[in-house]
Amino acid sequence: MVLSHFHADHPAGLRDFPNARILYKRDAHTAIKDLGLLASVKAGCLPGLLPDDFEERSAFIDETPMRRLPGIFRS
């Protein structure tokens, strides 16, 4: 799953995909990771929507190696 940002409507279904890897931009996560509950809600984020194992299943997309998809892009 790829999150462009952490407003509540984006991570809302992550708990329904317990085996999915979660990718997101470092700056999107940095903007919300240290907010308290009230500040998170004011920013449109609901931390309770993130799966309990969010850290274990996630990675920064900025630091994930690019891979060519077979048969889709040809040089």
mmCIF file of the N, C-alpha and C atoms, coordinates in Angstrom:
data_MODEL
# 
_entry.id   MODEL 
# 
loop_
_atom_site.group_PDB 
_atom_site.id 
_atom_site.type_symbol 
_atom_site.label_atom_id 
_atom_site.label_alt_id 
_atom_site.label_comp_id 
_atom_site.label_asym_id 
_atom_site.label_entity_id 
_atom_site.label_seq_id 
_atom_site.pdbx_PDB_ins_code 
_atom_site.Cartn_x 
_atom_site.Cartn_y 
_atom_site.Cartn_z 
_atom_site.occupancy 
_atom_site.B_iso_or_equiv 
_atom_site.pdbx_formal_charge 
_atom_site.auth_seq_id 
_atom_site.auth_comp_id 
_atom_site.auth_asym_id 
_atom_site.auth_atom_id 
_atom_site.pdbx_PDB_model_num 
ATOM 1   N N  . MET A 1 1  ? 0.854  -1.147 0.000   1.00 0.00 ? 1  MET A N  1 
ATOM 2   C CA . MET A 1 1  ? 0.000  0.000  0.000   1.00 0.00 ? 1  MET A CA 1 
ATOM 3   C C  . MET A 1 1  ? 0.912  1.224  0.000   1.00 0.00 ? 1  MET A C  1 
ATOM 4   N N  . VAL A 1 2  ? 0.518  2.237  -0.759  1.00 0.00 ? 2  VAL A N  1 
ATOM 5   C CA . VAL A 1 2  ? 1.298  3.471  -0.812  1.00 0.00 ? 2  VAL A CA 1 
ATOM 6   C C  . VAL A 1 2  ? 0.441  4.609  -0.273  1.00 0.00 ? 2  VAL A C  1 
ATOM 7   N N  . LEU A 1 3  ? 0.970  5.304  0.725   1.00 0.00 ? 3  LEU A N  1 
ATOM 8   C CA . LEU A 1 3  ? 0.276  6.462  1.297   1.00 0.00 ? 3  LEU A CA 1 
ATOM 9   C C  . LEU A 1 3  ? 0.952  7.729  0.802   1.00 0.00 ? 3  LEU A C  1 
ATOM 10  N N  . SER A 1 4  ? 0.182  8.630  0.248   1.00 0.00 ? 4  SER A N  1 
ATOM 11  C CA . SER A 1 4  ? 0.749  9.912  -0.169  1.00 0.00 ? 4  SER A CA 1 
ATOM 12  C C  . SER A 1 4  ? 0.866  10.848 1.026   1.00 0.00 ? 4  SER A C  1 
ATOM 13  N N  . HIS A 1 5  ? -0.014 10.668 1.997   1.00 0.00 ? 5  HIS A N  1 
ATOM 14  C CA . HIS A 1 5  ? 0.016  11.443 3.237   1.00 0.00 ? 5  HIS A CA 1 
ATOM 15  C C  . HIS A 1 5  ? -0.852 10.726 4.265   1.00 0.00 ? 5  HIS A C  1 
ATOM 16  N N  . PHE A 1 6  ? -0.954 11.286 5.460   1.00 0.00 ? 6  PHE A N  1 
ATOM 17  C CA . PHE A 1 6  ? -1.588 10.566 6.560   1.00 0.00 ? 6  PHE A CA 1 
ATOM 18  C C  . PHE A 1 6  ? -2.926 11.143 7.004   1.00 0.00 ? 6  PHE A C  1 
ATOM 19  N N  . HIS A 1 7  ? -3.590 11.938 6.161   1.00 0.00 ? 7  HIS A N  1 
ATOM 20  C CA . HIS A 1 7  ? -4.950 12.359 6.516   1.00 0.00 ? 7  HIS A CA 1 
ATOM 21  C C  . HIS A 1 7  ? -5.786 11.092 6.671   1.00 0.00 ? 7  HIS A C  1 
ATOM 22  N N  . ALA A 1 8  ? -6.757 11.128 7.543   1.00 0.00 ? 8  ALA A N  1 
ATOM 23  C CA . ALA A 1 8  ? -7.499 9.935  7.962   1.00 0.00 ? 8  ALA A CA 1 
ATOM 24  C C  . ALA A 1 8  ? -8.050 9.089  6.818   1.00 0.00 ? 8  ALA A C  1 
ATOM 25  N N  . ASP A 1 9  ? -8.440 9.708  5.713   1.00 0.00 ? 9  ASP A N  1 
ATOM 26  C CA . ASP A 1 9  ? -9.033 8.925  4.631   1.00 0.00 ? 9  ASP A CA 1 
ATOM 27  C C  . ASP A 1 9  ? -8.004 8.090  3.873   1.00 0.00 ? 9  ASP A C  1 
ATOM 28  N N  . HIS A 1 10 ? -6.739 8.310  4.063   1.00 0.00 ? 10 HIS A N  1 
ATOM 29  C CA . HIS A 1 10 ? -5.720 7.547  3.334   1.00 0.00 ? 10 HIS A CA 1 
ATOM 30  C C  . HIS A 1 10 ? -5.319 6.260  4.047   1.00 0.00 ? 10 HIS A C  1 
ATOM 31  N N  . PRO A 1 11 ? -4.998 6.268  5.338   1.00 0.00 ? 11 PRO A N  1 
ATOM 32  C CA . PRO A 1 11 ? -4.666 4.998  6.005   1.00 0.00 ? 11 PRO A CA 1 
ATOM 33  C C  . PRO A 1 11 ? -5.885 4.250  6.549   1.00 0.00 ? 11 PRO A C  1 
ATOM 34  N N  . ALA A 1 12 ? -7.082 4.725  6.278   1.00 0.00 ? 12 ALA A N  1 
ATOM 35  C CA . ALA A 1 12 ? -8.295 4.178  6.898   1.00 0.00 ? 12 ALA A CA 1 
ATOM 36  C C  . ALA A 1 12 ? -8.474 2.672  6.700   1.00 0.00 ? 12 ALA A C  1 
ATOM 37  N N  . GLY A 1 13 ? -8.069 2.090  5.616   1.00 0.00 ? 13 GLY A N  1 
ATOM 38  C CA . GLY A 1 13 ? -8.289 0.665  5.384   1.00 0.00 ? 13 GLY A CA 1 
ATOM 39  C C  . GLY A 1 13 ? -7.089 -0.218 5.632   1.00 0.00 ? 13 GLY A C  1 
ATOM 40  N N  . LEU A 1 14 ? -6.001 0.335  6.134   1.00 0.00 ? 14 LEU A N  1 
ATOM 41  C CA . LEU A 1 14 ? -4.785 -0.463 6.301   1.00 0.00 ? 14 LEU A CA 1 
ATOM 42  C C  . LEU A 1 14 ? -4.969 -1.685 7.187   1.00 0.00 ? 14 LEU A C  1 
ATOM 43  N N  . ARG A 1 15 ? -5.794 -1.584 8.191   1.00 0.00 ? 15 ARG A N  1 
ATOM 44  C CA . ARG A 1 15 ? -6.014 -2.728 9.088   1.00 0.00 ? 15 ARG A CA 1 
ATOM 45  C C  . ARG A 1 15 ? -6.698 -3.898 8.371   1.00 0.00 ? 15 ARG A C  1 
ATOM 46  N N  . ASP A 1 16 ? -7.332 -3.624 7.240   1.00 0.00 ? 16 ASP A N  1 
ATOM 47  C CA . ASP A 1 16 ? -7.998 -4.683 6.468   1.00 0.00 ? 16 ASP A CA 1 
ATOM 48  C C  . ASP A 1 16 ? -7.026 -5.489 5.613   1.00 0.00 ? 16 ASP A C  1 
ATOM 49  N N  . PHE A 1 17 ? -5.767 -5.073 5.569   1.00 0.00 ? 17 PHE A N  1 
ATOM 50  C CA . PHE A 1 17 ? -4.748 -5.742 4.765   1.00 0.00 ? 17 PHE A CA 1 
ATOM 51  C C  . PHE A 1 17 ? -3.552 -6.078 5.664   1.00 0.00 ? 17 PHE A C  1 
ATOM 52  N N  . PRO A 1 18 ? -3.691 -7.078 6.533   1.00 0.00 ? 18 PRO A N  1 
ATOM 53  C CA . PRO A 1 18 ? -2.673 -7.368 7.541   1.00 0.00 ? 18 PRO A CA 1 
ATOM 54  C C  . PRO A 1 18 ? -1.333 -7.843 6.995   1.00 0.00 ? 18 PRO A C  1 
ATOM 55  N N  . ASN A 1 19 ? -1.278 -8.261 5.744   1.00 0.00 ? 19 ASN A N  1 
ATOM 56  C CA . ASN A 1 19 ? -0.018 -8.742 5.171   1.00 0.00 ? 19 ASN A CA 1 
ATOM 57  C C  . ASN A 1 19 ? 0.619  -7.748 4.208   1.00 0.00 ? 19 ASN A C  1 
ATOM 58  N N  . ALA A 1 20 ? -0.013 -6.606 4.015   1.00 0.00 ? 20 ALA A N  1 
ATOM 59  C CA . ALA A 1 20 ? 0.496  -5.628 3.055   1.00 0.00 ? 20 ALA A CA 1 
ATOM 60  C C  . ALA A 1 20 ? 1.670  -4.852 3.633   1.00 0.00 ? 20 ALA A C  1 
ATOM 61  N N  . ARG A 1 21 ? 2.611  -4.556 2.763   1.00 0.00 ? 21 ARG A N  1 
ATOM 62  C CA . ARG A 1 21 ? 3.705  -3.662 3.120   1.00 0.00 ? 21 ARG A CA 1 
ATOM 63  C C  . ARG A 1 21 ? 3.208  -2.240 2.877   1.00 0.00 ? 21 ARG A C  1 
ATOM 64  N N  . ILE A 1 22 ? 3.631  -1.307 3.713   1.00 0.00 ? 22 ILE A N  1 
ATOM 65  C CA . ILE A 1 22 ? 3.151  0.072  3.630   1.00 0.00 ? 22 ILE A CA 1 
ATOM 66  C C  . ILE A 1 22 ? 4.320  0.985  3.286   1.00 0.00 ? 22 ILE A C  1 
ATOM 67  N N  . LEU A 1 23 ? 4.169  1.749  2.220   1.00 0.00 ? 23 LEU A N  1 
ATOM 68  C CA . LEU A 1 23 ? 5.209  2.683  1.785   1.00 0.00 ? 23 LEU A CA 1 
ATOM 69  C C  . LEU A 1 23 ? 4.678  4.103  1.864   1.00 0.00 ? 23 LEU A C  1 
ATOM 70  N N  . TYR A 1 24 ? 5.530  5.025  2.246   1.00 0.00 ? 24 TYR A N  1 
ATOM 71  C CA . TYR A 1 24 ? 5.134  6.433  2.349   1.00 0.00 ? 24 TYR A CA 1 
ATOM 72  C C  . TYR A 1 24 ? 6.388  7.295  2.327   1.00 0.00 ? 24 TYR A C  1 
ATOM 73  N N  . LYS A 1 25 ? 6.202  8.572  2.017   1.00 0.00 ? 25 LYS A N  1 
ATOM 74  C CA . LYS A 1 25 ? 7.328  9.501  1.978   1.00 0.00 ? 25 LYS A CA 1 
ATOM 75  C C  . LYS A 1 25 ? 7.736  9.883  3.394   1.00 0.00 ? 25 LYS A C  1 
ATOM 76  N N  . ARG A 1 26 ? 9.025  9.969  3.585   1.00 0.00 ? 26 ARG A N  1 
ATOM 77  C CA . ARG A 1 26 ? 9.574  10.308 4.899   1.00 0.00 ? 26 ARG A CA 1 
ATOM 78  C C  . ARG A 1 26 ? 8.999  11.624 5.413   1.00 0.00 ? 26 ARG A C  1 
ATOM 79  N N  . ASP A 1 27 ? 8.930  12.657 4.568   1.00 0.00 ? 27 ASP A N  1 
ATOM 80  C CA . ASP A 1 27 ? 8.447  13.961 5.043   1.00 0.00 ? 27 ASP A CA 1 
ATOM 81  C C  . ASP A 1 27 ? 6.978  13.921 5.454   1.00 0.00 ? 27 ASP A C  1 
ATOM 82  N N  . ALA A 1 28 ? 6.168  13.071 4.817   1.00 0.00 ? 28 ALA A N  1 
ATOM 83  C CA . ALA A 1 28 ? 4.758  12.938 5.206   1.00 0.00 ? 28 ALA A CA 1 
ATOM 84  C C  . ALA A 1 28 ? 4.646  12.348 6.611   1.00 0.00 ? 28 ALA A C  1 
ATOM 85  N N  . HIS A 1 29 ? 5.476  11.360 6.897   1.00 0.00 ? 29 HIS A N  1 
ATOM 86  C CA . HIS A 1 29 ? 5.453  10.732 8.217   1.00 0.00 ? 29 HIS A CA 1 
ATOM 87  C C  . HIS A 1 29 ? 6.065  11.656 9.273   1.00 0.00 ? 29 HIS A C  1 
ATOM 88  N N  . THR A 1 30 ? 7.141  12.324 8.938   1.00 0.00 ? 30 THR A N  1 
ATOM 89  C CA . THR A 1 30 ? 7.794  13.243 9.869   1.00 0.00 ? 30 THR A CA 1 
ATOM 90  C C  . THR A 1 30 ? 6.840  14.337 10.330  1.00 0.00 ? 30 THR A C  1 
ATOM 91  N N  . ALA A 1 31 ? 5.976  14.780 9.428   1.00 0.00 ? 31 ALA A N  1 
ATOM 92  C CA . ALA A 1 31 ? 5.043  15.859 9.746   1.00 0.00 ? 31 ALA A CA 1 
ATOM 93  C C  . ALA A 1 31 ? 4.035  15.480 10.835  1.00 0.00 ? 31 ALA A C  1 
ATOM 94  N N  . ILE A 1 32 ? 3.761  14.197 11.008  1.00 0.00 ? 32 ILE A N  1 
ATOM 95  C CA . ILE A 1 32 ? 2.714  13.792 11.958  1.00 0.00 ? 32 ILE A CA 1 
ATOM 96  C C  . ILE A 1 32 ? 3.186  12.878 13.077  1.00 0.00 ? 32 ILE A C  1 
ATOM 97  N N  . LYS A 1 33 ? 4.366  12.290 12.951  1.00 0.00 ? 33 LYS A N  1 
ATOM 98  C CA . LYS A 1 33 ? 4.749  11.212 13.871  1.00 0.00 ? 33 LYS A CA 1 
ATOM 99  C C  . LYS A 1 33 ? 4.848  11.625 15.332  1.00 0.00 ? 33 LYS A C  1 
ATOM 100 N N  . ASP A 1 34 ? 5.220  12.855 15.620  1.00 0.00 ? 34 ASP A N  1 
ATOM 101 C CA . ASP A 1 34 ? 5.394  13.271 17.011  1.00 0.00 ? 34 ASP A CA 1 
ATOM 102 C C  . ASP A 1 34 ? 4.255  14.136 17.527  1.00 0.00 ? 34 ASP A C  1 
ATOM 103 N N  . LEU A 1 35 ? 3.179  14.231 16.762  1.00 0.00 ? 35 LEU A N  1 
ATOM 104 C CA . LEU A 1 35 ? 2.039  15.020 17.213  1.00 0.00 ? 35 LEU A CA 1 
ATOM 105 C C  . LEU A 1 35 ? 1.280  14.277 18.312  1.00 0.00 ? 35 LEU A C  1 
ATOM 106 N N  . GLY A 1 36 ? 0.782  14.994 19.271  1.00 0.00 ? 36 GLY A N  1 
ATOM 107 C CA . GLY A 1 36 ? -0.091 14.398 20.275  1.00 0.00 ? 36 GLY A CA 1 
ATOM 108 C C  . GLY A 1 36 ? -1.441 14.108 19.647  1.00 0.00 ? 36 GLY A C  1 
ATOM 109 N N  . LEU A 1 37 ? -2.323 13.498 20.402  1.00 0.00 ? 37 LEU A N  1 
ATOM 110 C CA . LEU A 1 37 ? -3.628 13.102 19.864  1.00 0.00 ? 37 LEU A CA 1 
ATOM 111 C C  . LEU A 1 37 ? -4.435 14.297 19.371  1.00 0.00 ? 37 LEU A C  1 
ATOM 112 N N  . LEU A 1 38 ? -4.537 15.355 20.159  1.00 0.00 ? 38 LEU A N  1 
ATOM 113 C CA . LEU A 1 38 ? -5.316 16.521 19.753  1.00 0.00 ? 38 LEU A CA 1 
ATOM 114 C C  . LEU A 1 38 ? -4.717 17.190 18.523  1.00 0.00 ? 38 LEU A C  1 
ATOM 115 N N  . ALA A 1 39 ? -3.406 17.362 18.508  1.00 0.00 ? 39 ALA A N  1 
ATOM 116 C CA . ALA A 1 39 ? -2.741 17.973 17.350  1.00 0.00 ? 39 ALA A CA 1 
ATOM 117 C C  . ALA A 1 39 ? -2.909 17.109 16.106  1.00 0.00 ? 39 ALA A C  1 
ATOM 118 N N  . SER A 1 40 ? -2.884 15.784 16.269  1.00 0.00 ? 40 SER A N  1 
ATOM 119 C CA . SER A 1 40 ? -3.095 14.874 15.132  1.00 0.00 ? 40 SER A CA 1 
ATOM 120 C C  . SER A 1 40 ? -4.482 15.057 14.541  1.00 0.00 ? 40 SER A C  1 
ATOM 121 N N  . VAL A 1 41 ? -5.472 15.106 15.407  1.00 0.00 ? 41 VAL A N  1 
ATOM 122 C CA . VAL A 1 41 ? -6.853 15.283 14.939  1.00 0.00 ? 41 VAL A CA 1 
ATOM 123 C C  . VAL A 1 41 ? -7.003 16.636 14.250  1.00 0.00 ? 41 VAL A C  1 
ATOM 124 N N  . LYS A 1 42 ? -6.422 17.682 14.825  1.00 0.00 ? 42 LYS A N  1 
ATOM 125 C CA . LYS A 1 42 ? -6.463 19.007 14.187  1.00 0.00 ? 42 LYS A CA 1 
ATOM 126 C C  . LYS A 1 42 ? -5.820 18.979 12.802  1.00 0.00 ? 42 LYS A C  1 
ATOM 127 N N  . ALA A 1 43 ? -4.797 18.129 12.631  1.00 0.00 ? 43 ALA A N  1 
ATOM 128 C CA . ALA A 1 43 ? -4.111 18.006 11.344  1.00 0.00 ? 43 ALA A CA 1 
ATOM 129 C C  . ALA A 1 43 ? -4.835 17.053 10.392  1.00 0.00 ? 43 ALA A C  1 
ATOM 130 N N  . GLY A 1 44 ? -5.943 16.468 10.842  1.00 0.00 ? 44 GLY A N  1 
ATOM 131 C CA . GLY A 1 44 ? -6.716 15.570 9.989   1.00 0.00 ? 44 GLY A CA 1 
ATOM 132 C C  . GLY A 1 44 ? -6.258 14.128 10.036  1.00 0.00 ? 44 GLY A C  1 
ATOM 133 N N  . CYS A 1 45 ? -5.433 13.792 11.013  1.00 0.00 ? 45 CYS A N  1 
ATOM 134 C CA . CYS A 1 45 ? -4.897 12.435 11.129  1.00 0.00 ? 45 CYS A CA 1 
ATOM 135 C C  . CYS A 1 45 ? -5.478 11.749 12.356  1.00 0.00 ? 45 CYS A C  1 
ATOM 136 N N  . LEU A 1 46 ? -5.758 10.467 12.222  1.00 0.00 ? 46 LEU A N  1 
ATOM 137 C CA . LEU A 1 46 ? -6.261 9.666  13.338  1.00 0.00 ? 46 LEU A CA 1 
ATOM 138 C C  . LEU A 1 46 ? -5.300 8.503  13.564  1.00 0.00 ? 46 LEU A C  1 
ATOM 139 N N  . PRO A 1 47 ? -4.381 8.641  14.522  1.00 0.00 ? 47 PRO A N  1 
ATOM 140 C CA . PRO A 1 47 ? -3.359 7.612  14.742  1.00 0.00 ? 47 PRO A CA 1 
ATOM 141 C C  . PRO A 1 47 ? -3.929 6.208  14.967  1.00 0.00 ? 47 PRO A C  1 
ATOM 142 N N  . GLY A 1 48 ? -5.124 6.098  15.503  1.00 0.00 ? 48 GLY A N  1 
ATOM 143 C CA . GLY A 1 48 ? -5.728 4.796  15.751  1.00 0.00 ? 48 GLY A CA 1 
ATOM 144 C C  . GLY A 1 48 ? -6.045 4.009  14.491  1.00 0.00 ? 48 GLY A C  1 
ATOM 145 N N  . LEU A 1 49 ? -6.002 4.667  13.340  1.00 0.00 ? 49 LEU A N  1 
ATOM 146 C CA . LEU A 1 49 ? -6.248 3.965  12.080  1.00 0.00 ? 49 LEU A CA 1 
ATOM 147 C C  . LEU A 1 49 ? -5.038 3.151  11.624  1.00 0.00 ? 49 LEU A C  1 
ATOM 148 N N  . LEU A 1 50 ? -3.865 3.490  12.143  1.00 0.00 ? 50 LEU A N  1 
ATOM 149 C CA . LEU A 1 50 ? -2.656 2.764  11.738  1.00 0.00 ? 50 LEU A CA 1 
ATOM 150 C C  . LEU A 1 50 ? -2.625 1.404  12.423  1.00 0.00 ? 50 LEU A C  1 
ATOM 151 N N  . PRO A 1 51 ? -2.227 0.364  11.690  1.00 0.00 ? 51 PRO A N  1 
ATOM 152 C CA . PRO A 1 51 ? -2.149 -0.968 12.295  1.00 0.00 ? 51 PRO A CA 1 
ATOM 153 C C  . PRO A 1 51 ? -1.156 -0.984 13.460  1.00 0.00 ? 51 PRO A C  1 
ATOM 154 N N  . ASP A 1 52 ? -1.346 -1.885 14.396  1.00 0.00 ? 52 ASP A N  1 
ATOM 155 C CA . ASP A 1 52 ? -0.449 -1.991 15.541  1.00 0.00 ? 52 ASP A CA 1 
ATOM 156 C C  . ASP A 1 52 ? 0.988  -2.299 15.122  1.00 0.00 ? 52 ASP A C  1 
ATOM 157 N N  . ASP A 1 53 ? 1.158  -3.011 14.012  1.00 0.00 ? 53 ASP A N  1 
ATOM 158 C CA . ASP A 1 53 ? 2.494  -3.364 13.533  1.00 0.00 ? 53 ASP A CA 1 
ATOM 159 C C  . ASP A 1 53 ? 2.947  -2.443 12.393  1.00 0.00 ? 53 ASP A C  1 
ATOM 160 N N  . PHE A 1 54 ? 2.455  -1.217 12.391  1.00 0.00 ? 54 PHE A N  1 
ATOM 161 C CA . PHE A 1 54 ? 2.761  -0.257 11.331  1.00 0.00 ? 54 PHE A CA 1 
ATOM 162 C C  . PHE A 1 54 ? 4.265  -0.112 11.099  1.00 0.00 ? 54 PHE A C  1 
ATOM 163 N N  . GLU A 1 55 ? 5.030  0.072  12.157  1.00 0.00 ? 55 GLU A N  1 
ATOM 164 C CA . GLU A 1 55 ? 6.482  0.280  12.020  1.00 0.00 ? 55 GLU A CA 1 
ATOM 165 C C  . GLU A 1 55 ? 7.161  -0.938 11.382  1.00 0.00 ? 55 GLU A C  1 
ATOM 166 N N  . GLU A 1 56 ? 6.751  -2.130 11.761  1.00 0.00 ? 56 GLU A N  1 
ATOM 167 C CA . GLU A 1 56 ? 7.383  -3.347 11.232  1.00 0.00 ? 56 GLU A CA 1 
ATOM 168 C C  . GLU A 1 56 ? 7.063  -3.574 9.753   1.00 0.00 ? 56 GLU A C  1 
ATOM 169 N N  . ARG A 1 57 ? 5.891  -3.136 9.327   1.00 0.00 ? 57 ARG A N  1 
ATOM 170 C CA . ARG A 1 57 ? 5.448  -3.392 7.952   1.00 0.00 ? 57 ARG A CA 1 
ATOM 171 C C  . ARG A 1 57 ? 5.690  -2.235 7.004   1.00 0.00 ? 57 ARG A C  1 
ATOM 172 N N  . SER A 1 58 ? 6.277  -1.159 7.493   1.00 0.00 ? 58 SER A N  1 
ATOM 173 C CA . SER A 1 58 ? 6.367  0.024  6.648   1.00 0.00 ? 58 SER A CA 1 
ATOM 174 C C  . SER A 1 58 ? 7.803  0.409  6.325   1.00 0.00 ? 58 SER A C  1 
ATOM 175 N N  . ALA A 1 59 ? 7.938  1.218  5.271   1.00 0.00 ? 59 ALA A N  1 
ATOM 176 C CA . ALA A 1 59 ? 9.241  1.719  4.837   1.00 0.00 ? 59 ALA A CA 1 
ATOM 177 C C  . ALA A 1 59 ? 9.029  3.036  4.105   1.00 0.00 ? 59 ALA A C  1 
ATOM 178 N N  . PHE A 1 60 ? 10.070 3.831  4.100   1.00 0.00 ? 60 PHE A N  1 
ATOM 179 C CA . PHE A 1 60 ? 10.025 5.092  3.367   1.00 0.00 ? 60 PHE A CA 1 
ATOM 180 C C  . PHE A 1 60 ? 10.176 4.805  1.881   1.00 0.00 ? 60 PHE A C  1 
ATOM 181 N N  . ILE A 1 61 ? 9.226  5.259  1.096   1.00 0.00 ? 61 ILE A N  1 
ATOM 182 C CA . ILE A 1 61 ? 9.283  5.016  -0.345  1.00 0.00 ? 61 ILE A CA 1 
ATOM 183 C C  . ILE A 1 61 ? 10.491 5.713  -0.962  1.00 0.00 ? 61 ILE A C  1 
ATOM 184 N N  . ASP A 1 62 ? 10.925 6.805  -0.350  1.00 0.00 ? 62 ASP A N  1 
ATOM 185 C CA . ASP A 1 62 ? 12.092 7.543  -0.842  1.00 0.00 ? 62 ASP A CA 1 
ATOM 186 C C  . ASP A 1 62 ? 13.367 6.704  -0.754  1.00 0.00 ? 62 ASP A C  1 
ATOM 187 N N  . GLU A 1 63 ? 13.373 5.694  0.120   1.00 0.00 ? 63 GLU A N  1 
ATOM 188 C CA . GLU A 1 63 ? 14.561 4.876  0.351   1.00 0.00 ? 63 GLU A CA 1 
ATOM 189 C C  . GLU A 1 63 ? 14.380 3.442  -0.135  1.00 0.00 ? 63 GLU A C  1 
ATOM 190 N N  . THR A 1 64 ? 13.318 3.182  -0.871  1.00 0.00 ? 64 THR A N  1 
ATOM 191 C CA . THR A 1 64 ? 13.032 1.851  -1.383  1.00 0.00 ? 64 THR A CA 1 
ATOM 192 C C  . THR A 1 64 ? 13.538 1.765  -2.820  1.00 0.00 ? 64 THR A C  1 
ATOM 193 N N  . PRO A 1 65 ? 14.321 0.733  -3.143  1.00 0.00 ? 65 PRO A N  1 
ATOM 194 C CA . PRO A 1 65 ? 14.850 0.620  -4.502  1.00 0.00 ? 65 PRO A CA 1 
ATOM 195 C C  . PRO A 1 65 ? 13.730 0.524  -5.550  1.00 0.00 ? 65 PRO A C  1 
ATOM 196 N N  . MET A 1 66 ? 13.928 1.195  -6.665  1.00 0.00 ? 66 MET A N  1 
ATOM 197 C CA . MET A 1 66 ? 12.973 1.125  -7.778  1.00 0.00 ? 66 MET A CA 1 
ATOM 198 C C  . MET A 1 66 ? 13.124 -0.229 -8.465  1.00 0.00 ? 66 MET A C  1 
ATOM 199 N N  . ARG A 1 67 ? 12.003 -0.767 -8.929  1.00 0.00 ? 67 ARG A N  1 
ATOM 200 C CA . ARG A 1 67 ? 12.026 -2.044 -9.646  1.00 0.00 ? 67 ARG A CA 1 
ATOM 201 C C  . ARG A 1 67 ? 11.224 -1.908 -10.922 1.00 0.00 ? 67 ARG A C  1 
ATOM 202 N N  . ARG A 1 68 ? 11.727 -2.458 -11.984 1.00 0.00 ? 68 ARG A N  1 
ATOM 203 C CA . ARG A 1 68 ? 11.010 -2.453 -13.258 1.00 0.00 ? 68 ARG A CA 1 
ATOM 204 C C  . ARG A 1 68 ? 9.921  -3.525 -13.210 1.00 0.00 ? 68 ARG A C  1 
ATOM 205 N N  . LEU A 1 69 ? 8.725  -3.167 -13.591 1.00 0.00 ? 69 LEU A N  1 
ATOM 206 C CA . LEU A 1 69 ? 7.626  -4.127 -13.640 1.00 0.00 ? 69 LEU A CA 1 
ATOM 207 C C  . LEU A 1 69 ? 7.682  -4.867 -14.972 1.00 0.00 ? 69 LEU A C  1 
ATOM 208 N N  . PRO A 1 70 ? 7.623  -6.192 -14.939 1.00 0.00 ? 70 PRO A N  1 
ATOM 209 C CA . PRO A 1 70 ? 7.739  -6.966 -16.175 1.00 0.00 ? 70 PRO A CA 1 
ATOM 210 C C  . PRO A 1 70 ? 6.587  -6.686 -17.131 1.00 0.00 ? 70 PRO A C  1 
ATOM 211 N N  . GLY A 1 71 ? 6.952  -6.460 -18.395 1.00 0.00 ? 71 GLY A N  1 
ATOM 212 C CA . GLY A 1 71 ? 5.959  -6.325 -19.446 1.00 0.00 ? 71 GLY A CA 1 
ATOM 213 C C  . GLY A 1 71 ? 5.218  -5.003 -19.506 1.00 0.00 ? 71 GLY A C  1 
ATOM 214 N N  . ILE A 1 72 ? 5.476  -4.090 -18.601 1.00 0.00 ? 72 ILE A N  1 
ATOM 215 C CA . ILE A 1 72 ? 4.738  -2.832 -18.596 1.00 0.00 ? 72 ILE A CA 1 
ATOM 216 C C  . ILE A 1 72 ? 5.533  -1.725 -19.268 1.00 0.00 ? 72 ILE A C  1 
ATOM 217 N N  . PHE A 1 73 ? 6.775  -1.553 -18.864 1.00 0.00 ? 73 PHE A N  1 
ATOM 218 C CA . PHE A 1 73 ? 7.611  -0.503 -19.433 1.00 0.00 ? 73 PHE A CA 1 
ATOM 219 C C  . PHE A 1 73 ? 8.746  -1.142 -20.205 1.00 0.00 ? 73 PHE A C  1 
ATOM 220 N N  . ARG A 1 74 ? 8.879  -0.750 -21.436 1.00 0.00 ? 74 ARG A N  1 
ATOM 221 C CA . ARG A 1 74 ? 9.959  -1.313 -22.256 1.00 0.00 ? 74 ARG A CA 1 
ATOM 222 C C  . ARG A 1 74 ? 10.856 -0.173 -22.733 1.00 0.00 ? 74 ARG A C  1 
ATOM 223 N N  . SER A 1 75 ? 12.156 -0.446 -22.713 1.00 0.00 ? 75 SER A N  1 
ATOM 224 C CA . SER A 1 75 ? 13.122 0.574  -23.153 1.00 0.00 ? 75 SER A CA 1 
ATOM 225 C C  . SER A 1 75 ? 13.253 0.570  -24.655 1.00 0.00 ? 75 SER A C  1 
# 
